[in-house]
Amino acid sequence: MYTLLMKSKIFINLSLFIAFMLLLTVIAKAQNGVGIGTSSPKSNLDVNGSYGQKVTTITANTTLDETYNTVLCNNGNTAITITLPNCSTCTGRVYTIKRGSGNTDSTVFIATSSSETIDGATSISMTDAQGAISIISTGTQWKIMSQYLAPYPMGEISYFSTSGTSVTISATSDGTTNMVKCNPATTLNTMSDFDNGGSNNGRLRYIGKTTRAFHIACTISVSPATANDQFVFGVAANGGVFASSKIIQKMGATSDAQSTAMHVMITLYPGDYLELYVGNMTGARNVVVKSINLFALGM
């Protein structure tokens, strides 16, 4: 009986020891992190494989909570507002929001609760087609972690004629005043976010949803209506010629055609339009435009 009792105590003690060692092993593994698909996690949470996130499509004003993760906006031509929860209630929470893919889709506004901010602003607007943004709560405010804008918008208008189009210049220019639009029958060629402003007459209009900086390049070939006249050319936005784009060129014989190019950086707002302007610094005499290529590339 005594021997049996001793064996039982030894068995119990051995079981407790094994359990204790297993517990230490579990604790050690927990201290190293939790692994999914791996037995040796390198972080607090190590997922060795793919993982899924909830995707929700919305069409109207929406207030986000813990049931949202990735939000796709399909609001068409009606602007909507997405309201974030109080960031103090969801420290570390991340939301990803993506706007619709069409230029006709309306703005998506992201607003905060109370007086909270998103990188210092109480609200932000998503106006870029296919734009996306990821934000995280710090517990006291929201921070933008990443942001995507659609591929670079590009557009151009062009014109070419060996006989050319005469542009009427009714007054002498001092290089700033009395500049007039060059308006031959241009052809529109666009990748995205541009049109001809309603008529093919030398206008290139930005119809994108996001204000951007653009690199503008313009090449021209012209002949003087009167020999040896000196002209000033410049790119204009909404009828105002940018001084940084202006070039001055003195012509030769009326039978000559001379070419030049301009480059300028211009910020365009939705609806802004570009045109080429010219002035005669010698007298009130016309110029014959034989080619134009006006190109815009968004940055």
C-alpha positions in Angstrom: 0.0 0.0 0.0 2.8 2.4 0.9 4.6 1.6 -2.3 1.5 2.3 -4.4 1.0 5.6 -2.6 4.6 6.6 -3.3 4.2 5.8 -6.9 1.1 7.8 -7.1 2.8 10.9 -5.6 5.7 10.5 -8.0 3.3 10.3 -10.9 1.4 13.3 -9.8 4.6 15.3 -9.2 6.0 14.3 -12.6 2.7 15.3 -14.3 2.8 18.7 -12.5 6.4 19.1 -13.6 5.6 18.3 -17.3 2.6 20.6 -17.2 4.7 23.4 -15.7 7.4 22.9 -18.4 4.6 23.0 -21.1 3.3 26.2 -19.6 6.7 27.7 -19.7 7.0 26.7 -23.4 3.6 28.3 -24.2 4.6 31.5 -22.4 7.9 31.6 -24.2 6.1 31.2 -27.6 3.6 33.8 -26.6 6.4 36.2 -25.7 7.9 35.6 -29.2 4.5 36.4 -30.9 1.6 34.6 -32.4 2.2 32.7 -35.6 -0.4 31.7 -38.2 1.1 29.3 -40.7 4.4 29.4 -38.9 5.8 27.9 -35.6 8.4 30.6 -35.2 6.8 34.0 -35.4 9.1 37.0 -35.9 6.6 39.6 -34.8 3.7 39.9 -32.3 1.5 38.6 -35.1 3.2 36.7 -38.0 0.9 35.6 -40.8 2.7 33.2 -43.1 0.2 33.4 -46.0 -2.7 35.5 -47.3 -5.4 37.2 -45.2 -8.7 38.8 -45.9 -10.4 42.1 -45.1 -14.0 43.1 -45.2 -15.0 45.1 -48.2 -18.1 47.3 -48.1 -19.6 49.3 -51.0 -21.5 52.4 -50.1 -23.7 54.7 -52.2 -24.8 57.3 -49.6 -23.7 59.2 -46.5 -22.2 56.7 -44.1 -20.8 56.7 -40.5 -18.0 54.2 -40.0 -17.7 51.9 -37.0 -15.9 48.7 -36.0 -17.7 46.7 -38.8 -16.0 48.6 -41.6 -12.5 48.1 -43.0 -12.2 48.8 -46.8 -14.9 51.1 -48.2 -15.7 51.4 -51.9 -17.7 54.5 -52.9 -20.2 54.1 -55.7 -22.0 57.4 -55.3 -22.3 58.4 -59.0 -23.0 62.0 -59.5 -24.1 62.7 -55.9 -21.5 63.9 -53.4 -21.4 61.9 -50.1 -19.8 62.2 -46.7 -18.1 59.5 -44.8 -18.0 60.3 -41.0 -15.2 58.7 -38.9 -15.9 57.5 -35.4 -14.4 59.2 -32.3 -10.7 58.3 -32.6 -10.3 57.9 -28.9 -12.6 54.9 -29.1 -10.6 53.1 -31.7 -6.9 53.6 -31.3 -4.9 51.9 -34.0 -7.9 51.3 -36.2 -7.2 51.6 -40.0 -9.8 52.4 -42.7 -9.1 52.3 -46.5 -11.5 54.4 -48.6 -11.6 54.3 -52.4 -13.5 56.7 -54.7 -15.3 55.7 -57.9 -13.5 55.2 -61.2 -15.3 57.7 -63.4 -14.7 61.4 -64.0 -18.5 62.0 -63.6 -18.4 60.5 -60.1 -18.9 63.2 -57.4 -16.7 64.1 -54.5 -16.4 61.9 -51.4 -15.9 64.0 -48.3 -14.3 62.4 -45.2 -15.3 64.1 -42.0 -14.3 63.7 -38.3 -16.4 63.5 -35.2 -16.4 66.5 -32.8 -13.3 68.6 -33.2 -11.0 65.8 -34.2 -8.7 66.3 -37.3 -7.2 64.3 -40.1 -3.6 65.6 -40.3 -4.8 68.9 -39.0 -8.0 69.2 -41.1 -11.5 68.6 -39.8 -12.4 67.1 -43.2 -10.8 66.2 -46.5 -12.2 65.7 -50.0 -11.5 62.9 -52.5 -12.0 64.3 -56.0 -9.6 62.2 -58.0 -11.1 59.4 -60.1 -10.0 56.1 -58.6 -8.3 57.9 -55.8 -7.8 56.0 -52.5 -6.7 56.8 -49.0 -5.7 54.9 -45.8 -6.0 56.5 -42.4 -5.2 55.4 -38.9 -6.4 56.5 -35.4 -3.7 57.6 -33.0 -6.3 57.8 -30.2 -6.3 61.7 -30.4 -6.4 62.3 -34.1 -6.5 60.6 -37.5 -3.4 60.3 -39.6 -3.1 59.7 -43.4 -0.9 56.6 -43.9 -1.0 56.4 -47.7 -2.8 58.1 -50.6 -3.3 57.2 -54.2 -4.1 59.5 -57.1 -5.1 58.3 -60.6 -2.4 58.0 -63.3 -1.1 61.2 -64.7 -3.7 63.1 -66.8 -2.5 64.1 -70.3 -4.0 66.0 -73.2 -2.9 67.9 -76.3 -4.3 69.9 -79.2 -2.5 70.2 -82.5 -2.8 71.9 -85.9 -0.8 71.7 -89.1 -1.2 73.4 -92.5 1.4 74.4 -95.1 -0.8 77.4 -96.0 -1.5 78.3 -92.4 -4.2 80.3 -90.6 -3.9 84.1 -90.3 -4.3 85.5 -86.8 -5.6 89.1 -86.7 -3.5 91.5 -84.5 -5.1 94.9 -84.3 -2.7 96.7 -82.0 1.0 96.8 -81.2 2.1 94.8 -78.2 4.7 95.8 -75.6 5.2 92.2 -74.7 2.5 92.2 -72.1 -0.6 94.0 -73.5 -2.5 93.5 -76.8 -1.8 89.7 -77.1 -4.5 87.7 -78.9 -5.5 84.1 -79.1 -4.2 81.8 -81.8 -7.3 79.9 -82.9 -6.8 77.6 -85.9 -9.0 74.5 -86.2 -7.1 72.3 -83.8 -7.4 68.5 -83.2 -7.9 67.1 -79.7 -5.8 64.1 -78.5 -6.2 63.2 -74.9 -5.4 60.3 -72.6 -7.7 61.4 -69.7 -9.1 64.5 -68.0 -9.0 66.9 -71.0 -11.4 68.1 -73.7 -11.5 70.9 -76.3 -13.7 73.3 -74.2 -16.6 72.7 -76.6 -15.0 73.7 -79.9 -11.8 72.8 -81.8 -10.4 76.3 -81.9 -7.1 76.2 -80.0 -8.4 75.5 -76.5 -7.3 72.6 -74.2 -9.5 72.3 -71.1 -8.8 70.4 -67.9 -11.8 68.5 -66.7 -10.2 66.4 -64.0 -11.5 66.5 -60.4 -8.2 67.3 -58.7 -6.2 70.5 -58.7 -2.7 69.6 -60.1 0.5 71.1 -61.3 1.1 70.5 -65.0 4.1 70.6 -67.3 3.0 72.5 -70.3 4.9 72.3 -73.6 4.0 74.2 -76.8 5.7 74.1 -80.2 4.7 76.5 -83.0 5.6 77.3 -86.6 4.6 80.7 -87.9 5.3 83.1 -90.8 5.0 87.0 -90.6 2.4 88.8 -92.7 5.0 91.6 -93.0 8.7 90.8 -93.2 11.0 91.3 -90.2 8.2 91.7 -87.6 9.0 90.8 -84.0 6.5 88.7 -82.1 5.9 87.6 -78.5 4.3 84.2 -77.8 3.0 82.8 -74.5 0.8 80.1 -73.0 -2.4 81.4 -71.3 -4.6 79.9 -68.7 -8.2 81.2 -68.7 -7.1 84.1 -71.0 -4.2 85.2 -68.8 -0.7 84.8 -70.3 2.0 83.3 -68.0 5.0 85.6 -68.1 7.3 82.6 -67.5 6.1 81.0 -70.7 6.8 84.0 -73.0 9.3 83.9 -75.8 10.2 86.7 -78.3 11.1 85.8 -81.9 12.0 88.1 -84.8 10.8 86.9 -88.2 12.4 87.1 -91.7 10.7 87.0 -95.0 7.0 86.4 -95.4 7.8 83.2 -97.2 9.8 81.9 -94.3 8.4 79.7 -91.5 10.1 79.7 -88.2 9.6 77.4 -85.3 10.0 77.7 -81.5 9.0 76.0 -78.3 7.8 77.0 -74.8 7.8 75.1 -71.5 6.1 76.2 -68.3 4.8 74.8 -65.0 1.1 75.7 -64.4 -1.3 74.8 -61.7 -4.7 73.9 -63.2 -8.0 73.8 -61.3 -11.0 71.8 -62.6 -12.4 73.7 -65.6 -9.3 75.7 -66.3 -8.3 75.9 -70.0 -5.1 76.6 -71.9 -4.5 78.5 -75.2 -1.6 80.0 -77.1 -1.4 83.8 -77.4 0.6 86.1 -79.7 1.4 89.8 -79.9 3.3 91.8 -82.6 5.9 94.1 -81.0 6.7 95.8 -84.3 3.3 97.0 -85.4 -0.4 96.1 -85.7 0.2 93.3 -88.3 -1.0 89.8 -88.5 0.9 86.5 -88.1 0.3 83.2 -90.1 0.2 80.1 -87.9 1.2 76.9 -89.7 1.5 74.5 -86.8 0.7 74.2 -83.1 1.2 71.5 -80.6 0.0 72.3 -77.1 0.6 69.5 -74.6 -0.2 69.2 -70.8 1.1 66.5 -68.4 -0.2 66.4 -64.9 2.3 65.7 -62.0 
